Each structure stands twice: as structure tokens, then as C-alpha cells.
Amino acid sequence: MKMSMRFCLLCAMCWMLVATASYAQDDQPEPPMPGPGAERVEQLKKIRLMEQLKLDEETSIRFFSRYTKHQENLREFQKQRQQVLRRVEALRNANASDAELEKAIQELRSMDGRFLEIRDNHWKDVREILSAKQFASYIVFEHNFQRYLRELMRDMQRERMGGRGQSRGR
């Protein structure tokens, strides 16, 4: 049971790494992850956030209400952005005119501005309930969480590989 849970977490983290590659290239939010592995990663993230920010119960409820709303907004934004990207790709493949391509590209650029707007609104919302120190910790945590997952995944792989080597020697 313990191994299968680790395997699910490992699979979810692998998927996140793949999604992160496109995130790093675009500087846009990663696409939503389907399935129970994604839910586990999100739960892990929330637990780590609570520990990092040292939230009391009331603040935690208020913060995660706003955090969850922000995540939903990001997922919706990403869906819309993907639609525009697909349209740009379709226009390119159909050898559309430069004017049509420019219009679609401009729409994509304006969506990037919307992403910053969404983030700024979220930051304003959470600044109302977090201290300056907590907010700074939140920003750093968000920035470093993907690296934390990669390290966790690497540790799990090493542990798994080490276990295989021991079982072969028996």
C-alpha cells in the first residue's frame, strides 16, 4: 500500500515536471493536472504552505478560500489561453494571412497581460490577511515549490533504486 501511494505520487510529480517545462518556457501558469495524483500534490502543497506560513486556523480558512479561488481562476485562464494557442497554430497550419495571424498573436499578448492582472488581484487579496513576512514566505514558497517536488521525486527514485539493488543481492 505504501509503495503504491509513493508510485502515484511519483507519477503525479513526473506529470508536473512535464507540465512545468511548458510553464518555464511561457512564464504562464501550468495546465491543470487531472486525477487523484494531482489532488495529492495539491494537498501536499497546502500542508507545506500551512507549515511555511504558520497559519492559525482562522487565517488558514480565509487564506485557502482565496487561494482556491485563485487556482480556479488560473485553470480557467489556462483553458482560454490554450484555445487561443490552438487557434494560432491552426491559422499557421492553414497558411492564413499575416493580418489574421497578427490578430491572433495580439490576442495572445493581451492574455499575457490578463495573467499578470489575475496574479496581482490574488496578491492584493492575500495581502489583506497575511503579514508582510508571511506574504514574502508565500511568494518564495510558490517560486520554489516545483523544485521541492523535483527533489522529492529524485529522493523517491533513489530510495526505490536502492531497494532494487538490495533485493537482487539476496
Secondary structure, 3 states (H helix, E strand, C coil): CHHHHHHHHHHHHHHHHHHHHHHHHHCCCCCCCCCHHHHHHHHHHHHHHHHHHCCCHHHHHHHHHHHHHHHHHHHHHHHHHHHHHHHHHHHHHCCCCHHHHHHHHHHHHHHHHHHHHHHHHHHHHHHCCCCHHHHHHHHHHHHHHHHHHHHHHHHHHHHHHHHHHHHHCC
